Amino acid sequence: MVALPEWFQGAANTLQLLFIARCENLEALPEWLRSFISLTKLIIRGCQKLSSLPEGMRSLTSLRDLRIENCLGLERRCQRDIGEDWPKISHVPHVSFHLFD
């Protein structure tokens, strides 16, 4: 998968958990992700080409838990206070990273 499917937007008002895993060709999350107003948990795992988060992440005010696993480039950009994408997710109470062997 290189992009999240457009039809996925139909769940924008109700989806609470989004788990994106092993999408080796996914390079970017769509800006329309900002419309997922009920999203409380986002897990991104094994998406090596995903190198940044969309600006719209700031709009996800219900997001409480963001987990980035085995996405080294994205992890670097999301590090507290020093990563380029940190301002986009600084409002999220629980941000964690995990690298698997």
C-alpha distances in whole Angstrom, upper triangle without the diagonal:
4,6,7,9,12,14,13,16,19,19,20,23,23,20,22,19,15,14,10,10,9,6,7,6,6,9,11,11,13,17,17,16,20,21,20,24,24,21,23,21,18,16,14,14,13,10,12,11,12,15,17,17,18,21,21,21,25,25,23,27,26,24,26,24,21,20,18,18,17,16,19,18,18,20,23,22,23,26,29,31,30,26,25,23,26,27,24,24,28,29,27,29,27,25,24,23,22,22,22,23
4,7,9,12,15,14,16,19,20,20,24,24,21,23,20,17,15,12,12,11,7,8,5,4,7,8,9,11,15,15,15,19,20,20,23,24,22,24,22,18,17,14,15,13,10,12,10,10,13,14,15,15,19,19,19,23,23,22,26,26,24,26,24,21,20,18,18,17,15,18,17,16,19,21,20,21,25,27,29,28,24,23,21,24,25,22,23,27,28,26,29,27,24,24,23,23,22,23,24
4,6,9,12,11,12,16,16,16,20,21,18,20,18,14,14,11,12,12,9,11,8,6,7,7,7,8,11,12,12,15,16,16,20,21,19,21,19,16,16,14,15,15,11,14,11,10,13,14,13,13,16,16,17,20,20,19,23,23,21,24,22,19,19,18,19,18,16,19,18,16,19,22,20,20,24,27,28,27,24,22,20,22,23,20,21,25,25,24,27,26,23,23,22,23,23,24,26
4,7,9,7,9,12,13,13,17,17,14,16,15,11,12,9,12,13,10,13,11,8,10,9,7,7,11,10,9,13,14,13,17,18,16,18,17,14,14,13,14,15,12,15,14,12,15,15,13,13,16,15,15,19,18,17,21,20,19,21,20,18,18,17,18,19,17,20,19,17,20,23,21,21,24,26,28,28,24,23,20,22,23,20,20,24,24,22,25,24,22,22,22,23,23,24,27
4,6,6,8,10,12,13,16,17,15,17,16,13,14,12,14,15,13,15,14,11,14,12,11,10,13,11,11,15,14,14,18,19,17,20,19,17,17,16,18,18,16,19,17,16,19,18,17,16,19,17,18,21,20,19,23,22,21,24,23,21,21,21,22,22,21,24,23,21,24,26,25,24,28,30,32,32,28,26,24,26,26,23,23,27,27,25,28,27,25,26,26,26,27,27,30
4,5,6,8,11,11,15,16,15,18,17,15,16,15,18,19,16,19,17,14,16,14,12,9,11,9,10,14,13,13,17,18,17,21,20,18,19,18,21,22,19,22,20,18,21,20,18,16,18,16,18,21,19,18,22,22,21,24,24,22,23,23,24,25,23,26,25,23,26,28,26,26,29,31,33,33,29,27,24,26,26,23,23,27,26,25,28,28,27,28,28,29,30,30,33
4,5,6,8,10,13,14,13,17,17,15,16,16,18,20,18,21,19,17,19,17,14,12,14,11,12,15,13,13,16,17,17,20,20,18,20,20,22,23,21,24,23,21,23,22,20,19,21,18,20,22,20,19,22,22,21,24,24,23,24,24,26,27,25,29,28,25,28,30,29,28,31,33,35,35,31,30,27,29,29,25,25,29,28,26,29,29,28,29,29,30,31,31,34
4,5,6,8,11,11,10,13,13,11,13,12,16,18,16,19,18,15,17,15,12,11,13,10,10,13,11,10,14,14,13,17,16,15,16,16,19,20,18,22,21,19,21,20,18,17,19,16,17,20,18,16,19,18,18,21,20,19,20,21,22,24,23,26,25,23,25,28,26,25,28,30,32,32,29,27,24,26,26,22,22,25,24,23,25,25,24,25,25,27,28,28,31
4,5,5,9,10,10,13,14,12,15,15,18,20,18,21,20,17,18,16,12,10,11,8,8,10,8,8,11,12,12,16,16,15,17,18,21,22,20,24,22,20,22,20,17,15,17,14,15,18,15,14,17,17,17,20,20,20,21,22,24,26,24,27,26,23,26,28,26,25,28,29,31,32,28,27,23,25,24,21,21,24,23,22,25,25,24,26,26,28,29,31,34
4,6,8,9,9,13,14,14,16,17,20,23,21,24,23,20,22,19,16,14,15,11,11,13,10,9,12,12,13,17,18,17,19,20,23,25,23,27,26,23,26,24,21,19,21,17,18,20,18,16,19,18,18,22,22,22,23,24,26,28,27,30,30,27,29,31,29,28,31,32,34,35,32,30,27,28,27,24,24,27,25,24,26,26,26,28,29,30,32,33,36
4,6,6,5,9,11,11,14,15,18,21,20,24,23,20,22,19,16,14,15,12,10,12,9,7,10,9,10,13,14,14,17,18,21,23,22,25,25,22,25,23,20,18,20,17,17,19,16,14,17,15,15,18,19,19,21,22,24,26,25,29,28,25,27,30,28,26,29,30,32,33,30,29,25,26,26,22,22,25,23,21,23,23,23,25,26,28,30,30,34
4,6,6,9,11,11,14,15,19,22,21,24,23,20,21,18,14,13,12,9,8,9,6,4,7,7,8,12,13,13,16,18,21,23,22,25,24,21,23,21,18,16,17,13,14,15,13,11,13,12,13,16,17,17,20,21,24,26,25,28,27,24,25,28,26,24,27,27,29,30,28,26,23,23,23,19,19,22,20,18,21,21,22,24,25,27,29,30,34
4,6,9,12,13,17,18,22,25,24,27,27,23,25,21,18,16,15,12,11,11,7,6,6,6,8,12,14,15,18,20,23,26,25,28,28,25,26,24,20,19,19,15,15,17,13,12,13,11,13,16,18,19,21,23,26,28,27,30,30,26,28,30,28,26,29,29,30,32,30,28,25,25,24,21,20,22,20,19,21,22,23,25,27,29,31,33,36
4,6,9,11,15,17,20,24,23,27,27,24,25,22,19,18,18,15,13,13,10,8,8,6,8,10,12,14,17,19,22,25,24,28,28,25,27,25,21,20,21,18,17,18,15,13,14,12,13,15,17,18,20,22,24,27,27,30,30,26,27,30,28,26,29,29,31,33,30,30,26,26,25,22,21,23,21,19,21,21,22,24,26,27,30,31,34
4,6,7,11,13,17,20,20,23,24,20,22,20,16,16,16,14,11,12,10,7,8,6,6,8,9,10,13,15,18,21,21,24,25,22,24,22,19,18,20,16,15,17,15,12,14,11,11,14,14,15,17,19,21,24,23,26,27,23,24,27,26,23,26,26,29,30,28,27,23,24,24,20,19,21,19,17,19,19,19,21,22,24,26,27,31
4,7,10,13,16,20,20,24,24,21,23,20,17,17,18,16,12,13,12,8,9,5,4,5,6,8,11,14,17,21,20,24,25,22,23,22,18,18,20,17,15,16,15,11,12,9,9,10,11,12,14,17,19,22,22,25,25,22,22,26,24,21,24,24,27,28,26,26,22,22,22,19,17,19,17,14,16,15,16,18,20,22,24,25,29
4,7,10,13,17,17,20,22,19,21,19,15,16,18,16,13,14,14,10,11,9,6,6,5,6,8,11,14,17,17,21,22,19,21,20,17,18,20,17,15,17,16,12,14,11,9,10,10,10,11,14,16,19,19,22,23,20,20,23,22,20,22,23,26,27,24,25,21,21,22,19,16,19,17,14,16,14,15,16,17,18,21,22,25
4,6,10,13,13,17,18,15,17,15,12,14,15,14,11,13,13,10,12,11,7,9,6,5,6,8,11,14,14,18,18,16,18,17,14,15,18,16,13,16,16,12,15,13,11,12,11,10,11,12,14,16,16,20,20,17,18,21,20,18,21,22,25,26,23,23,19,20,21,18,16,19,18,15,17,15,15,15,16,17,19,20,24
4,6,10,11,14,16,13,16,15,13,15,17,16,13,16,17,13,16,14,11,11,8,6,5,6,8,11,11,15,16,14,17,17,15,16,19,18,15,19,19,15,18,16,13,14,12,10,9,10,11,13,14,17,18,16,16,20,20,18,20,22,25,25,22,23,19,20,22,19,17,20,20,16,18,16,15,14,14,15,16,17,20
4,7,7,11,12,10,12,12,10,13,16,16,13,16,17,15,17,17,13,14,11,8,6,5,6,8,8,12,13,11,14,14,13,15,18,17,15,19,19,17,19,18,15,17,14,12,10,10,10,12,11,15,16,14,15,18,18,17,20,22,25,25,21,21,18,20,22,19,17,21,21,18,20,18,16,15,14,15,16,16,19
4,6,9,11,10,13,13,13,16,19,19,16,19,21,18,21,20,17,17,14,11,8,6,5,6,7,10,12,11,15,16,15,18,21,20,18,22,23,20,23,21,18,19,16,14,11,10,9,10,10,14,15,14,15,18,19,18,20,23,26,26,22,23,20,21,24,21,20,23,23,20,22,19,17,16,14,13,14,13,16
4,6,9,9,12,14,14,17,20,21,19,22,23,21,24,24,20,21,17,14,11,9,6,5,5,8,10,11,14,16,17,19,23,22,21,24,25,23,26,25,22,22,19,16,14,12,10,9,10,13,15,14,15,18,19,19,21,24,27,26,23,23,21,23,26,23,22,25,26,23,25,22,20,18,16,14,13,13,15
4,6,5,9,11,11,14,18,18,17,20,22,20,23,23,20,21,18,15,12,9,8,7,5,8,8,9,13,14,15,17,21,21,19,23,24,22,25,25,22,23,20,17,15,13,12,11,11,14,14,14,16,19,19,19,22,25,27,26,23,22,20,22,25,22,21,25,26,23,26,23,21,19,17,17,16,16,18
4,6,8,11,13,16,19,21,19,22,24,23,26,26,23,24,21,17,15,11,10,7,5,6,6,8,12,14,16,18,22,22,21,25,26,24,28,27,24,25,22,19,17,14,13,11,10,13,13,13,15,18,18,19,22,25,27,26,22,22,20,23,25,23,23,26,28,25,27,25,22,20,18,17,16,15,17
4,6,9,11,14,18,19,18,21,23,23,26,27,23,25,22,19,17,13,13,10,7,8,6,8,11,14,15,17,20,21,21,24,25,24,28,28,25,27,24,21,19,16,16,14,12,15,14,14,17,19,18,20,23,26,28,26,23,22,20,23,25,23,23,26,28,26,29,27,23,23,20,20,19,19,20
4,6,8,10,14,15,14,18,20,19,22,23,20,22,19,15,14,11,11,10,6,8,6,6,9,11,12,13,17,17,17,21,21,20,24,24,21,23,21,18,17,14,14,14,11,14,13,12,15,17,16,17,21,24,26,24,20,19,17,20,22,19,20,23,25,23,26,24,21,20,18,19,18,19,21
4,7,10,13,15,14,17,20,20,23,24,21,23,20,17,16,12,13,12,8,8,5,4,7,8,10,11,15,16,16,19,21,20,24,24,22,24,22,18,17,15,15,14,11,13,11,10,14,15,14,16,19,22,23,22,18,17,15,18,20,17,18,22,24,22,25,24,21,20,19,19,19,20,22
4,6,9,12,11,13,16,16,19,21,18,20,18,15,15,12,14,13,10,11,8,6,7,7,7,8,11,12,12,16,17,17,20,21,19,21,20,16,16,14,16,16,12,14,12,10,14,15,13,14,18,21,22,21,17,15,13,16,17,14,16,19,21,20,23,22,19,19,18,20,20,22,24
4,7,9,7,10,13,13,16,17,15,17,15,12,13,10,13,14,11,13,11,8,10,8,6,6,10,10,10,13,14,13,17,18,16,18,17,14,15,13,16,16,14,16,14,12,15,17,14,14,18,20,22,21,18,16,13,16,17,13,14,18,18,17,21,20,17,18,18,20,20,22,25
4,5,6,8,10,11,15,17,15,17,17,14,15,14,17,18,14,16,14,11,13,11,9,7,10,9,10,13,13,13,17,18,16,20,19,17,18,17,19,20,17,20,18,15,18,20,17,17,21,23,24,24,20,18,15,18,18,14,16,19,19,19,22,22,20,21,21,23,24,26,29
4,5,6,9,11,13,16,15,17,17,15,17,16,19,20,17,19,17,14,14,12,9,6,7,6,8,11,10,11,15,17,16,19,19,17,19,18,21,22,19,22,19,16,19,21,18,17,21,22,23,23,20,17,14,17,16,12,14,18,18,18,22,22,20,22,22,25,26,28,31
4,5,6,8,11,14,13,16,17,15,17,17,20,22,19,21,19,16,17,15,12,9,10,7,10,12,10,11,14,16,15,19,19,18,20,20,22,24,22,24,22,19,22,23,21,20,23,24,25,26,23,20,17,19,18,15,16,19,19,18,22,22,21,23,24,26,28,30,33
4,5,6,9,11,10,13,13,11,14,14,17,19,17,19,18,15,16,13,10,8,10,7,7,10,9,8,12,13,12,15,15,14,16,16,19,21,19,22,20,17,19,21,19,17,21,22,23,24,21,19,16,17,17,13,13,17,16,15,19,19,18,20,21,23,25,27,30
4,6,7,10,10,12,13,12,16,16,20,22,20,22,21,17,18,15,11,9,8,5,6,8,5,6,9,11,11,14,15,14,17,18,21,23,21,23,22,18,20,22,19,17,21,21,22,23,20,19,15,16,15,11,12,15,14,14,17,18,18,20,22,24,26,29,32
4,5,9,9,13,14,14,17,18,22,24,22,25,23,20,21,18,15,12,12,8,10,11,8,8,10,11,12,16,17,17,19,20,24,26,24,26,25,22,23,25,23,21,24,24,26,27,24,22,19,20,19,15,15,18,16,16,19,20,20,23,24,27,29,31,34
4,6,6,9,11,11,14,16,19,22,20,23,23,19,21,18,15,13,14,10,10,11,9,7,10,9,9,13,14,14,17,18,21,24,22,25,24,21,22,25,22,20,23,23,25,27,24,23,19,20,19,15,15,18,16,15,17,18,18,20,22,24,27,28,32
4,6,9,11,12,16,18,22,25,23,26,26,22,23,20,17,15,15,11,11,11,8,6,7,6,8,12,14,15,18,20,23,26,25,27,26,23,24,26,24,21,24,23,25,27,25,24,20,20,19,15,15,17,14,14,16,17,18,21,23,26,28,30,34
4,6,9,11,15,17,21,24,23,26,26,23,24,22,18,17,18,14,13,14,11,8,9,6,8,10,12,14,17,19,22,25,24,27,27,23,24,27,25,22,24,24,26,28,26,25,22,21,20,17,16,18,15,14,15,16,17,20,22,25,28,29,33
4,6,7,11,14,17,20,20,23,23,20,21,19,15,15,16,13,11,12,11,7,8,6,6,8,9,10,13,16,18,22,21,24,23,20,20,23,21,19,21,21,24,25,23,23,19,19,18,15,13,16,14,11,13,14,14,17,19,21,24,25,29
4,7,10,13,17,20,20,23,24,21,22,20,16,17,17,15,12,13,12,8,9,5,4,5,6,8,11,14,17,21,20,23,23,20,19,22,21,18,20,20,22,24,22,22,19,18,18,15,13,15,12,9,11,11,12,14,17,19,22,24,28
4,7,10,13,17,17,20,21,18,19,18,15,16,18,15,12,14,14,10,11,9,6,6,5,6,8,11,14,17,17,20,21,17,17,20,19,16,18,18,21,23,21,21,18,17,18,15,12,15,13,10,11,9,10,12,14,16,19,20,24
4,7,10,13,13,16,17,14,16,14,12,13,15,14,11,13,14,10,12,11,8,9,6,5,6,8,11,14,14,17,17,14,14,17,16,14,16,17,20,21,19,19,15,15,17,14,11,14,14,11,12,11,10,11,12,14,16,18,22
4,6,10,11,14,15,13,15,14,13,15,17,16,13,16,17,14,16,14,11,11,8,6,5,6,8,11,11,14,15,12,12,16,16,14,16,17,21,21,18,19,16,16,18,16,13,16,16,13,14,12,10,10,10,11,13,14,18
4,7,7,10,12,9,12,12,11,14,17,16,14,17,18,15,18,17,14,14,11,8,6,5,6,8,8,11,12,10,10,14,14,12,15,17,20,20,17,18,15,16,18,16,14,17,18,15,17,14,11,11,10,10,12,13,16
4,6,9,11,10,12,14,14,17,20,20,17,20,22,19,22,21,17,17,14,11,8,6,5,6,7,10,12,10,11,14,15,14,16,19,22,22,19,20,17,18,21,19,17,20,21,18,19,16,14,12,10,9,9,10,13
4,6,9,9,12,14,15,18,21,22,19,23,24,22,25,24,20,21,17,14,11,9,6,5,6,9,11,10,11,14,16,15,17,21,24,22,19,20,18,20,23,21,19,22,24,21,22,19,16,14,12,10,9,9,12
4,6,6,9,11,12,15,18,19,17,21,22,21,24,23,20,21,18,14,12,9,8,7,6,9,9,9,11,14,14,14,17,20,23,21,18,18,16,18,21,19,18,21,23,21,23,20,17,15,13,13,12,13,15
4,6,8,11,13,16,19,21,19,22,24,23,26,26,23,23,20,17,14,11,10,7,5,7,7,8,10,12,13,14,16,20,22,20,17,17,16,18,21,20,19,22,24,22,24,22,18,17,14,13,12,13,14
4,6,9,12,14,18,19,18,22,23,23,26,26,23,24,22,18,16,13,13,11,8,9,8,9,12,13,13,15,17,21,23,21,17,16,15,18,21,19,19,22,25,23,25,23,20,19,16,16,15,16,18
4,6,8,11,14,16,14,18,20,19,22,23,19,21,19,15,14,11,12,11,7,9,7,6,10,11,11,12,15,18,20,18,15,14,12,15,17,15,16,19,21,19,22,20,17,16,14,15,15,17,19
4,7,10,13,15,14,17,19,19,22,23,20,21,19,15,15,11,13,12,8,8,5,5,8,9,8,10,13,16,17,15,12,11,10,13,15,14,15,17,20,19,22,20,17,16,14,16,15,18,20
4,7,9,12,11,13,16,16,19,20,17,19,17,14,14,11,14,14,10,11,8,6,9,9,7,8,12,14,15,14,10,9,7,10,12,10,11,14,17,16,19,18,15,16,14,17,17,20,22
4,7,8,7,10,12,12,15,17,14,16,15,12,13,11,14,15,12,13,11,8,10,12,9,9,12,14,15,15,11,10,7,9,10,8,9,12,14,13,17,16,13,15,15,17,18,21,24
4,5,6,9,10,11,14,16,14,17,17,14,16,15,18,19,15,17,14,12,14,15,12,12,15,17,17,17,14,12,9,11,11,8,10,14,15,15,18,18,16,18,18,21,22,25,28
4,5,7,8,10,13,16,14,17,18,15,18,17,20,22,18,19,17,14,16,17,13,13,16,16,17,17,14,11,9,11,9,6,9,12,13,14,18,19,17,19,20,23,25,27,30
4,5,5,7,10,13,12,15,16,14,17,17,21,22,20,21,19,16,18,19,16,15,18,18,19,19,17,14,11,13,11,8,10,13,12,13,17,18,17,19,20,23,25,28,31
4,5,5,8,11,9,12,12,11,14,14,18,20,17,19,17,14,15,17,14,12,15,15,16,17,15,13,9,10,9,6,6,10,9,10,13,14,13,16,17,20,22,25,28
4,6,7,10,10,12,14,13,16,17,20,23,20,21,20,16,17,18,15,13,16,15,15,17,15,13,10,10,8,5,6,8,7,9,13,14,14,17,19,22,25,28,31
4,6,9,9,12,14,14,17,19,22,25,22,24,23,19,20,22,18,16,19,18,19,21,19,17,14,14,12,9,10,12,10,11,14,16,16,19,21,25,27,30,33
4,6,6,9,11,11,15,16,20,23,21,23,22,18,19,21,18,16,18,18,19,21,19,18,14,14,13,10,9,11,9,9,12,13,14,17,19,22,25,27,31
4,5,8,11,12,16,18,22,25,23,25,24,20,21,23,20,17,19,18,19,22,20,19,16,15,13,11,10,11,7,8,10,13,14,17,20,23,26,29,33
4,6,9,11,15,18,21,24,23,25,25,21,21,24,22,18,20,19,21,24,22,22,18,17,16,14,12,13,10,8,10,12,14,17,20,23,26,28,32
4,6,7,11,14,17,20,19,22,22,18,18,20,18,15,17,16,19,21,19,19,16,14,14,12,9,11,8,6,8,9,10,13,16,19,22,24,28
4,7,10,13,16,20,20,22,22,18,17,20,19,15,17,15,18,21,19,20,17,15,15,13,10,11,8,5,5,6,8,11,15,17,21,23,27
4,7,10,13,17,16,18,19,16,15,18,17,14,15,14,18,19,18,19,16,14,15,14,10,11,10,7,7,5,6,8,11,14,17,19,23
4,7,10,13,13,15,16,12,11,14,14,10,12,13,16,17,15,16,13,12,14,12,8,11,11,7,9,6,5,6,9,11,15,17,21
4,6,10,10,12,14,11,10,13,13,11,12,13,17,18,15,17,14,13,16,14,11,13,14,11,11,8,6,5,6,8,11,13,17
4,7,6,9,10,8,7,10,11,9,11,13,16,16,14,15,13,13,16,14,12,14,16,13,14,11,8,6,5,7,9,11,15
4,6,8,11,9,8,12,13,12,13,16,19,19,16,18,16,16,19,18,16,18,19,16,17,14,11,8,6,5,6,8,11
4,6,9,9,8,11,13,13,14,17,20,19,17,18,17,18,21,20,18,20,22,20,21,17,14,11,8,6,5,6,9
4,6,5,6,9,10,11,12,16,19,17,14,15,14,15,18,17,16,18,21,18,20,17,14,12,9,9,8,10,12
4,6,5,6,9,10,11,15,17,15,12,14,13,15,18,18,17,19,21,20,21,18,15,13,9,9,8,11,12
4,5,5,7,9,11,14,16,14,10,11,11,13,16,16,16,18,21,20,22,19,16,14,12,12,11,14,16
4,5,5,6,9,12,14,13,9,10,8,10,14,12,12,15,17,16,18,16,12,12,10,11,12,15,17
4,5,5,6,10,13,11,8,10,9,10,14,13,12,14,17,15,16,14,10,9,7,9,9,13,15
4,6,6,9,11,9,6,8,9,10,13,14,13,14,18,17,18,16,13,12,10,12,12,15,17
4,6,9,10,8,4,5,5,7,10,10,11,12,16,15,17,16,13,13,11,14,15,18,21
4,6,8,8,5,7,5,5,8,9,8,9,12,12,14,12,9,10,9,12,14,18,20
4,6,6,5,8,8,6,10,11,10,10,13,13,14,12,9,9,9,12,14,18,20
4,6,6,9,9,6,9,11,9,8,11,11,12,11,9,10,11,15,17,20,23
4,6,8,9,6,8,11,10,8,12,13,14,14,12,14,15,18,20,24,26
4,7,9,7,9,12,12,11,15,16,17,17,14,15,15,18,19,23,25
4,5,5,8,10,10,11,14,15,17,16,13,14,13,16,17,21,23
4,6,7,9,10,11,15,16,18,18,15,16,16,19,20,23,26
4,6,5,7,9,12,12,15,15,12,14,14,17,19,22,25
4,5,5,6,9,10,12,13,10,12,13,17,19,22,25
4,6,5,8,10,13,14,12,15,16,20,22,26,29
4,6,8,9,13,14,12,15,16,19,22,25,28
4,5,6,9,10,8,11,13,17,19,23,26
4,6,8,9,9,12,14,18,21,24,28
4,6,9,10,13,16,20,23,26,30
4,6,7,10,13,17,20,23,27
4,7,10,14,17,20,23,27
4,6,10,13,17,19,23
4,7,11,14,17,20
4,7,10,13,17
4,7,10,13
4,6,10
4,7
4
